[in-house]
Amino acid sequence: MRIRKGDTVQVINGKDKGKTGEVLKTLPLENRVVVQGVNLRTRHVKPTQDGESGRIVTEEASLHASNVMIYSTAKKVASRVELIIEKDGTKKRRLKKTGELID
């Protein structure tokens, strides 16, 4: 999976298509990501103690990594990622559309 925690991504498919956000968590075994402010789910929580009231919790659910693309904030465009190997043997990620190095 070429998407990492902290990357800015844009949703390219589904009900939140076009939204951008930061990756909060990656689930590489399931090939899923959790993006801030995207795919929100509401959950009703019962009170656990006497005197406490129940509440409604809104949280981000995961979405499949194929439904997001890394977003370049400088060029305002989403792009696929390619892995390049530098001459010293280190791997770098680069956006295919703009040629911008991510890390």
Secondary structure in CASP SS format (residue, H / E / C, confidence):
PFRMAT SS
TARGET T0000
AUTHOR 0000-0000-0000
METHOD secondary structure of the structure
MODEL  1
M C 1.00
R C 1.00
I C 1.00
R C 1.00
K C 1.00
G C 1.00
D C 1.00
T E 1.00
V E 1.00
Q E 1.00
V E 1.00
I C 1.00
N C 1.00
G C 1.00
K C 1.00
D C 1.00
K C 1.00
G C 1.00
K C 1.00
T E 1.00
G E 1.00
E E 1.00
V E 1.00
L E 1.00
K E 1.00
T E 1.00
L E 1.00
P C 1.00
L C 1.00
E C 1.00
N C 1.00
R E 1.00
V E 1.00
V E 1.00
V E 1.00
Q C 1.00
G C 1.00
V C 1.00
N C 1.00
L E 1.00
R E 1.00
T E 1.00
R E 1.00
H E 1.00
V E 1.00
K C 1.00
P C 1.00
T C 1.00
Q C 1.00
D C 1.00
G C 1.00
E C 1.00
S C 1.00
G C 1.00
R E 1.00
I E 1.00
V E 1.00
T E 1.00
E E 1.00
E E 1.00
A C 1.00
S C 1.00
L E 1.00
H E 1.00
A H 1.00
S H 1.00
N H 1.00
V E 1.00
M E 1.00
I E 1.00
Y E 1.00
S E 1.00
T C 1.00
A C 1.00
K C 1.00
K C 1.00
V E 1.00
A E 1.00
S E 1.00
R C 1.00
V E 1.00
E E 1.00
L E 1.00
I E 1.00
I E 1.00
E C 1.00
K C 1.00
D C 1.00
G C 1.00
T C 1.00
K E 1.00
K E 1.00
R E 1.00
R E 1.00
L E 1.00
K C 1.00
K C 1.00
T C 1.00
G C 1.00
E C 1.00
L E 1.00
I C 1.00
D C 1.00
END
